[in-house]
């Protein structure tokens, strides 16, 4: 296929286009003669209409190219006709969607597509988790890893000894960087912090990062 509208299309491409267009037309006419009304009423009627549209666009392109593709037409008329042919060729790119019909034939491919679509939500949450981890690591290394490590050690110390919130009253560190961790530890409830889930640890780490 030519790169521009005014370039000459190689003869081999024209011949192959005519051959495949003829084969697709014969196939479509055979299906129409065999199925008749069932062609538009079966469970695959959408794919049949899609094939009919693709073949119709190809026949239209071949007709326009054969009628207006010669050198007898004026330059302005030929330019507009070539733009119309280019539009038809662009619309015929939708025939690539015919590959989707393989999903109904190959069961393994169909299952793979469903698995990919089903795991897409978890993939987005994984990207969000990686972003938060990268943000926390960048914050810690930028402001000093020792200060953040001290905050984490303070939190782990509270979790290990599972202090009652009342025992923390008056013992909170004066550092503003440690205050979010201590307040979070107090807010976990009066039943202790022995059964703190890992997601709460991650949340506290993230709060510790944005505190700066």
PAZAPA-4460 file (N, C-alpha, C; in steps of 0.05 Angstrom, whole numbers, plus 32768, in hexadecimal, padded with zeros to 4 digits):
% residues 212
    n_x    n_y    n_z   ca_x   ca_y   ca_z    c_x    c_y    c_z   seq   type   mol
   8011   7FE8   8000   8000   8000   8000   8012   8019   8000     1      X     A
   800A   802D   7FF1   801A   8045   7FEF   801A   8054   8008     2      X     A
   8031   8062   800D   8032   8072   8025   8022   808C   8024     3      X     A
   801E   8097   800B   800E   80B0   8008   7FF9   80AB   7FF2     4      X     A
   7FE6   80BD   7FF0   7FD0   80BA   7FDD   7FDA   80BC   7FC0     5      X     A
   7FF0   80CC   7FBC   7FF9   80D1   7FA0   800D   80BD   7F97     6      X     A
   8015   80AA   7FA8   8028   8096   7FA1   801A   807F   7F93     7      X     A
   8029   8072   7F81   801E   805B   7F72   8020   8042   7F83     8      X     A
   8009   8034   7F85   8008   801B   7F94   8015   8005   7F84     9      X     A
   8027   7FF5   7F8F   8034   7FDF   7F80   801F   7FCD   7F74    10      X     A
   8026   7FC2   7F5D   8013   7FB1   7F4F   800E   7F97   7F5E    11      X     A
   8022   7F8D   7F6C   801E   7F74   7F7C   8009   7F78   7F92    12      X     A
   8009   7F90   7F9E   7FF5   7F96   7FB3   7FD9   7F97   7FA7    13      X     A
   7FD7   7FA2   7F8F   7FBC   7FA4   7F83   7FB2   7F88   7F7C    14      X     A
   7FC4   7F77   7F71   7FBB   7F5C   7F6A   7FB3   7F4C   7F83    15      X     A
   7FC3   7F4E   7F98   7FBC   7F3F   7FB1   7FA2   7F4A   7FBD    16      X     A
   7F9D   7F64   7FBB   7F85   7F6F   7FC6   7F6D   7F65   7FB7    17      X     A
   7F6F   7F63   7F9C   7F59   7F59   7F8C   7F54   7F3C   7F92    18      X     A
   7F69   7F2C   7F95   7F67   7F0F   7F9A   7F59   7F0A   7FB4    19      X     A
   7F63   7F17   7FC9   7F57   7F13   7FE4   7F3B   7F1F   7FE6    20      X     A
   7F36   7F35   7FD8   7F1B   7F40   7FD8   7F08   7F2E   7FCA    21      X     A
   7F11   7F21   7FB5   7EFF   7F0E   7FA7   7EF9   7EF6   7FB8    22      X     A
   7F0E   7EEC   7FC6   7F0A   7ED4   7FD8   7EF6   7EDB   7FEE    23      X     A
   7EFA   7EF2   7FFB   7EE8   7EFA   8010   7ECB   7EFE   8006    24      X     A
   7EC8   7F08   7FEE   7EAE   7F0C   7FE2   7EA0   7EF1   7FDD    25      X     A
   7EB0   7EDE   7FD2   7EA5   7EC4   7FCC   7E9D   7EB6   7FE6    26      X     A
   7EAD   7EB9   7FFB   7EA7   7EAD   8015   7E8D   7EB9   8020    27      X     A
   7E8A   7ED3   801F   7E73   7EE0   802A   7E5A   7ED9   801A    28      X     A
   7E5C   7ED8   8000   7E45   7ED0   7FEF   7E3D   7EB3   7FF5    29      X     A
   7E50   7EA2   7FF9   7E4A   7E86   7FFF   7E3B   7E83   8019    30      X     A
   7E44   7E92   802D   7E36   7E92   8047   7E1A   7E9D   8045    31      X     A
   7E17   7EB2   8035   7DFC   7EBD   8031   7DE9   7EAA   8023    32      X     A
   7DF4   7E9C   800F   7DE3   7E88   8000   7DDC   7E70   8011    33      X     A
   7DEE   7E69   8023   7DE9   7E51   8034   7DD7   7E57   804C    34      X     A
   7DDD   7E6D   805A   7DCE   7E73   8072   7DB4   7E83   806C    35      X     A
   7DB6   7E94   8058   7D9F   7EA5   8051   7D96   7EB7   8069    36      X     A
   7D7E   7EB3   8072   7D74   7EC4   8089   7D84   7EBE   80A2    37      X     A
   7D8D   7EA6   80A5   7D9C   7E9F   80BE   7DB7   7EAE   80BF    38      X     A
   7DC0   7EB9   80A9   7DD8   7EC9   80A8   7DD6   7EE1   80BB    39      X     A
   7DBE   7EED   80BC   7DB9   7F04   80CD   7DA9   7EFE   80E6    40      X     A
   7DA3   7EE4   80EB   7D93   7EDD   8102   7DA1   7EC9   8115    41      X     A
   7DB8   7EBF   810D   7DC6   7EAC   811E   7DD4   7EBA   8136    42      X     A
   7DE0   7EAA   8147   7DED   7EB6   815E   7E07   7EC4   8157    43      X     A
   7E11   7EBF   813E   7E29   7ECD   8135   7E22   7EE3   8121    44      X     A
   7E0A   7EEE   8122   7E02   7F01   810E   7E12   7F1A   810F    45      X     A
   7E1D   7F21   8127   7E2D   7F3A   8128   7E47   7F36   8119    46      X     A
   7E54   7F1F   811B   7E6C   7F1A   810B   7E66   7F19   80ED    47      X     A
   7E4F   7F0E   80E6   7E47   7F0D   80CA   7E43   7F29   80BE    48      X     A
   7E36   7F3A   80CE   7E33   7F56   80C4   7E4E   7F64   80C3    49      X     A
   7E5F   7F5E   80D6   7E7A   7F6A   80D5   7E89   7F61   80BC    50      X     A
   7E88   7F48   80B6   7E95   7F3E   809D   7E89   7F4B   8084    51      X     A
   7E6E   7F4F   8085   7E61   7F5C   806E   7E6A   7F79   806B    52      X     A
   7E6E   7F87   8081   7E77   7FA2   8080   7E94   7FA4   8076    53      X     A
   7EA5   7F92   807F   7EC1   7F92   8077   7EC4   7F8C   8059    54      X     A
   7EB5   7F78   804F   7EB6   7F71   8033   7EAA   7F88   8022    55      X     A
   7E95   7F94   802C   7E89   7FAB   801D   7E9C   7FC2   801A    56      X     A
   7EAB   7FC8   8030   7EBF   7FDE   802E   7ED5   7FD7   801B    57      X     A
   7EDE   7FBE   801B   7EF3   7FB6   8008   7EEA   7FB7   7FEB    58      X     A
   7ED1   7FAF   7FE6   7EC6   7FB1   7FCA   7EC3   7FCE   7FC2    59      X     A
   7EBB   7FDF   7FD5   7EB8   7FFB   7FCF   7ED3   8008   7FC8    60      X     A
   7EE8   8000   7FD7   7F02   800A   7FD1   7F0C   8001   7FB6    61      X     A
   7F08   7FE8   7FB0   7F11   7FDD   7F96   7F03   7FEB   7F7F    62      X     A
   7EE9   7FF1   7F83   7ED9   7FFE   7F6E   7EE3   801B   7F69    63      X     A
   7EE6   8029   7F7F   7EEF   8045   7F7D   7F0B   8047   7F71    64      X     A
   7F1D   8034   7F79   7F38   8034   7F6E   7F38   802E   7F50    65      X     A
   7F26   801B   7F48   7F25   8013   7F2C   7F19   8029   7F1A    66      X     A
   7F05   8037   7F25   7EF7   804B   7F15   7F07   8066   7F14    67      X     A
   7F10   806F   7F2B   7F1D   8089   7F2C   7F3B   8088   7F2F    68      X     A
   7F46   8071   7F2D   7F63   806E   7F31   7F73   8073   7F19    69      X     A
   7F66   8077   7F02   7F75   807B   7EE9   7F80   8097   7EE7    70      X     A
   7F8E   809C   7ED1   7F9A   80B6   7ECE   7F88   80C9   7EBE    71      X     A
   7F70   80C1   7EB6   7F5F   80D2   7EA6   7F50   80E7   7EB6    72      X     A
   7F4E   80E2   7ED0   7F3F   80F5   7EE1   7F50   810D   7EE7    73      X     A
   7F43   8125   7EED   7F52   813C   7EF5   7F61   8138   7F0F    74      X     A
   7F75   8149   7F14   7F85   8146   7F2C   7F75   814B   7F45    75      X     A
   7F63   815F   7F45   7F53   8165   7F5D   7F40   814E   7F63    76      X     A
   7F33   8144   7F4E   7F21   812D   7F52   7F30   8114   7F5B    77      X     A
   7F48   8110   7F50   7F57   80F8   7F58   7F60   80FB   7F75    78      X     A
   7F67   8113   7F7E   7F70   8117   7F99   7F5A   8111   7FAD    79      X     A
   7F42   811B   7FA7   7F2B   8117   7FB9   7F23   80F9   7FB9    80      X     A
   7F25   80EC   7FA2   7F1E   80D0   7FA1   7F33   80BF   7FB1    81      X     A
   7F4C   80C7   7FAF   7F61   80B8   7FBE   7F5D   80BC   7FDC    82      X     A
   7F54   80D3   7FE4   7F4E   80D7   8001   7F37   80C6   8009    83      X     A
   7F23   80C3   7FF8   7F0C   80B1   7FFE   7F15   8094   8000    84      X     A
   7F27   808C   7FEE   7F32   8071   7FEF   7F42   806D   8008    85      X     A
   7F52   8081   8010   7F61   807F   8029   7F4F   807C   8041    86      X     A
   7F38   808A   8041   7F25   8087   8057   7F19   806B   8058    87      X     A
   7F13   8060   8041   7F09   8044   8040   7F1E   8031   804A    88      X     A
   7F37   8035   8042   7F4C   8023   804C   7F4F   8025   806A    89      X     A
   7F4C   803D   8075   7F4E   8040   8092   7F37   8031   80A0    90      X     A
   7F1F   8033   8094   7F08   8025   80A0   7F0B   8007   809E    91      X     A
   7F1A   7FFE   808A   7F1D   7FE1   8087   7F31   7FD6   809C    92      X     A
   7F3E   7FE7   80AA   7F50   7FDD   80BF   7F41   7FCF   80D5    93      X     A
   7F27   7FD4   80D7   7F17   7FC7   80EC   7F15   7FA9   80E7    94      X     A
   7F1E   7FA0   80D0   7F1D   7F83   80CB   7F31   7F74   80DC    95      X     A
   7F43   7F83   80E8   7F56   7F76   80FB   7F46   7F6A   8113    96      X     A
   7F2F   7F76   8119   7F1F   7F6C   812F   7F14   7F50   8129    97      X     A
   7F17   7F47   8111   7F0E   7F2B   810B   7F1E   7F17   811B    98      X     A
   7F36   7F1F   8124   7F46   7F0D   8134   7F38   7F06   814E    99      X     A
   7F25   7F18   8157   7F17   7F12   816F   7F06   7EF9   816D   100      X     A
   7F00   7EF1   8155   7EF0   7ED8   8151   7F00   7EC0   815B   101      X     A
   7F1A   7EC2   815C   7F2A   7EAB   8165   7F24   7EA5   8183   102      X     A
   7F1A   7EB9   8192   7F14   7EB5   81AE   7EFE   7EA0   81B1   103      X     A
   7EEC   7E9F   819E   7ED6   7E8C   81A0   7EDE   7E70   8197   104      X     A
   7EF5   7E6E   8189   7EFE   7E54   817F   7F12   7E47   8191   105      X     A
   7F25   7E57   819B   7F3A   7E4D   81AC   7F32   7E52   81C9   106      X     A
   7F2C   7E3D   81D8   7F23   7E40   81F3   7F39   7E4A   8206   107      X     A
   7F52   7E41   8201   7F67   7E4A   8212   7F6B   7E69   8210   108      X     A
   7F69   7E73   81F7   7F6C   7E8F   81F3   7F56   7E9F   81FF   109      X     A
   7F3E   7E93   81FE   7F27   7EA0   820B   7F2A   7EA2   8229   110      X     A
   7F34   7E8C   8235   7F39   7E8C   8252   7F4F   7EA0   825A   111      X     A
   7F63   7EA2   8249   7F79   7EB5   824E   7F6F   7ED1   824E   112      X     A
   7F5E   7ED8   823B   7F53   7EF3   823A   7F42   7EF9   8253   113      X     A
   7F32   7EE6   825C   7F22   7EEA   8274   7F33   7EED   828C   114      X     A
   7F49   7EDE   828E   7F5B   7EE0   82A5   7F69   7EFC   82A5   115      X     A
   7F71   7F05   828E   7F7E   7F20   828D   7F6A   7F36   8295   116      X     A
   7F51   7F34   828B   7F3D   7F48   8292   7F37   7F46   82B0   117      X     A
   7F36   7F2E   82BB   7F2F   7F2A   82D7   7F45   7F34   82EA   118      X     A
   7F5E   7F33   82E1   7F75   7F3B   82F2   7F7C   7F58   82ED   119      X     A
   7F6E   7F66   82DC   7F75   7F82   82D6   7F71   7F94   82EF   120      X     A
   7F5C   7F8E   82FE   7F57   7F9E   8316   7F6D   7F9A   832A   121      X     A
   7F76   7F81   832F   7F8C   7F7D   8341   7FA6   7F89   8337   122      X     A
   7FA9   7F8A   831C   7FC1   7F97   8310   7FC2   7FB4   8317   123      X     A
   7FAA   7FC2   8316   7FAA   7FDE   831C   7FB0   7FE3   833A   124      X     A
   7FA5   7FD2   834B   7FAC   7FD5   8368   7FC9   7FD0   836D   125      X     A
   7FD5   7FBD   835E   7FF1   7FB8   8361   8002   7FCF   8358   126      X     A
   7FFA   7FDD   8342   8008   7FF5   833A   8006   800B   834F   127      X     A
   7FEF   800E   835C   7FEC   8021   8371   7FFD   801B   8389   128      X     A
   7FFF   8001   8390   8010   7FF9   83A6   802D   7FFF   83A0   129      X     A
   8036   7FF9   8388   8052   7FFF   8380   8058   801D   8381   130      X     A
   8044   802D   8378   8048   804A   8379   804B   8054   8396   131      X     A
   803A   8049   83A8   803C   8052   83C4   8057   8049   83D0   132      X     A
   805F   8031   83CA   8079   8028   83D4   8090   8039   83CA   133      X     A
   808F   803F   83B0   80A4   8051   83A5   80A4   806C   83B2   134      X     A
   808C   8077   83B6   808A   8091   83C3   8095   8090   83DF   135      X     A
   808E   807C   83EF   8099   807A   840A   80B7   8077   840B   136      X     A
   80C1   8066   83F9   80DF   8062   83F8   80ED   807C   83F0   137      X     A
   80E2   808A   83DD   80EE   80A4   83D5   80ED   80B8   83EB   138      X     A
   80D7   80B9   83FA   80D5   80CB   8411   80E9   80C5   8427   139      X     A
   80EB   80AB   842D   80FD   80A3   8442   811A   80A9   843B   140      X     A
   8122   80A2   8423   813E   80A7   841C   8144   80C4   8418   141      X     A
   8130   80D4   8412   8135   80F1   840E   8138   80FF   8429   142      X     A
   8128   80F7   843D   8129   8105   8457   813A   80F8   846B   143      X     A
   8145   80E1   8465   8156   80D4   8478   814A   80BA   8481   144      X     A
   8158   80A5   847A   814D   808A   8480   814D   8085   849E   145      X     A
   8160   8090   84AD   8162   808A   84CA   814A   8095   84D9   146      X     A
   8140   80AD   84D1   8129   80B9   84DF   8110   80A7   84DB   147      X     A
   810C   809F   84C1   80F5   808F   84BB   80F8   8073   84C8   148      X     A
   8110   8069   84C9   8114   804F   84D6   810E   8051   84F4   149      X     A
   8115   8067   8500   810E   806B   851C   80F0   806B   8520   150      X     A
   80E2   8078   850E   80C4   8078   8510   80B9   805C   850D   151      X     A
   80C4   804C   84FA   80BA   8031   84F6   80C1   8020   850E   152      X     A
   80D8   8024   851A   80E0   8014   8532   80CE   801B   8549   153      X     A
   80C6   8034   854B   80B4   803C   8560   8099   802F   855D   154      X     A
   808F   802D   8544   8075   8020   853F   8077   8002   8545   155      X     A
   808C   7FF5   853C   808F   7FD8   8541   8091   7FD3   855F   156      X     A
   809F   7FE5   856D   80A1   7FE1   858A   8085   7FE2   8597   157      X     A
   8075   7FF5   858E   805A   7FF7   8599   8049   7FDE   8593   158      X     A
   804C   7FD3   857B   803D   7FBC   8573   8046   7FA3   8583   159      X     A
   8060   7FA1   8588   806A   7F89   8596   805F   7F89   85B2   160      X     A
   8061   7F9F   85C0   8059   7F9F   85DC   803B   7FA4   85DF   161      X     A
   802C   7FA9   85C8   800F   7FAE   85C8   8006   7FBF   85E0   162      X     A
   8010   7FD7   85E1   8009   7FE9   85F8   7FEC   7FF1   85F6   163      X     A
   7FE0   7FF5   860C   7FC5   8000   860D   7FC8   801E   8607   164      X     A
   7FB4   8029   85F8   7FB6   8046   85F2   7FBA   8058   860A   165      X     A
   7FAF   8051   8621   7FB3   8062   8638   7FD0   8062   8641   166      X     A
   7FDF   804D   863C   7FFA   804C   8644   800C   805E   8633   167      X     A
   8001   8067   861C   8011   8078   860B   800C   8095   8611   168      X     A
   7FF8   809B   8622   7FF3   80B7   8629   800A   80C3   8638   169      X     A
   8013   80DA   862F   802A   80E7   863B   8045   80DC   8633   170      X     A
   8045   80C6   8624   805F   80BB   861B   8063   80BE   85FE   171      X     A
   8054   80CE   85F0   8057   80D2   85D4   8070   80E2   85CF   172      X     A
   8080   80DB   85BA   8098   80EA   85B4   8090   8106   85AA   173      X     A
   80A2   8119   85AF   809D   8135   85A8   80A2   813A   858A   174      X     A
   80B0   8127   857D   80B7   812B   8561   809D   812A   8550   175      X     A
   809B   813D   853E   8083   813D   852C   8083   8126   8519   176      X     A
   809B   811B   8513   809C   8104   8501   8092   80EB   850D   177      X     A
   8094   80E8   8528   808B   80D0   8536   806E   80D2   853F   178      X     A
   8063   80EA   853F   8048   80ED   854A   8033   80DF   8539   179      X     A
   8034   80DE   851E   801F   80CF   8510   801F   80B1   8517   180      X     A
   8037   80A6   851B   8038   8089   8522   802C   8084   853E   181      X     A
   8032   8095   8551   8028   8091   856C   800A   8095   856C   182      X     A
   8000   80AA   855F   7FE3   80AE   855E   7FD5   8098   8550   183      X     A
   7FE1   808D   853B   7FD5   8075   852E   7FD4   805E   8540   184      X     A
   7FE9   805A   8550   7FE9   8043   8563   7FD4   8047   8578   185      X     A
   7FCF   8060   8581   7FBA   8064   8595   7F9E   805F   8589   186      X     A
   7F9B   8066   8570   7F80   8064   8563   7F79   8048   855B   187      X     A
   7F8A   8034   855F   7F83   8019   8557   7F70   800B   856A   188      X     A
   7F69   8018   8581   7F55   800C   8592   7F61   8003   85AC   189      X     A
   7F4F   7FFE   85C0   7F57   7FF6   85DB   7F5C   7FD9   85DD   190      X     A
   7F57   7FC9   85C9   7F5B   7FAC   85CA   7F78   7FA4   85C5   191      X     A
   7F89   7FB8   85C0   7FA5   7FB2   85BB   7FAB   7FB1   859E   192      X     A
   7FC5   7FAF   8597   7FCE   7FB0   857C   7FDB   7F96   8574   193      X     A
   7FD4   7F81   8581   7FE1   7F67   857B   7FD9   7F5C   8560   194      X     A
   7FC1   7F61   8558   7FB6   7F56   853F   7FB5   7F6B   8529   195      X     A
   7FC8   7F7C   8528   7FC9   7F91   8513   7FCF   7F83   84F8   196      X     A
   7FBF   7F89   84E4   7FC4   7F7E   84C9   7FDA   7F8D   84BB   197      X     A
   7FE5   7F7F   84A7   7FFB   7F8B   8498   7FF3   7FA4   8488   198      X     A
   7FD9   7FA5   8481   7FD0   7FBC   8472   7FD1   7FD5   8484   199      X     A
   7FCC   7FD2   849E   7FCE   7FE9   84B0   7FEB   7FF2   84B2   200      X     A
   7FFE   7FDF   84B3   801A   7FE7   84B4   8022   7FF7   849B   201      X     A
   8018   7FED   8484   801E   7FFC   846B   8011   8018   846C   202      X     A
   7FF9   801A   8476   7FEC   8033   8478   7FFA   8047   848A   203      X     A
   8004   803D   84A0   8014   804D   84B3   802D   8057   84A6   204      X     A
   803B   8045   8497   8053   804D   8489   804E   8063   8474   205      X     A
   8037   8060   8467   8030   8074   8453   802A   808F   8460   206      X     A
   801B   808E   8476   8015   80A7   8485   802F   80B3   848F   207      X     A
   8042   80A2   8498   805B   80AC   84A1   806B   80BA   848B   208      X     A
   8067   80B1   8472   8075   80BD   845C   8069   80D8   8455   209      X     A
   804F   80DA   8454   8042   80F3   844C   8043   8107   8462   210      X     A
   804B   80FF   847B   804D   8112   8491   8062   8127   848C   211      X     A
   8076   8120   847B   808C   8133   8476   8084   8147   8460   212      X     A
***
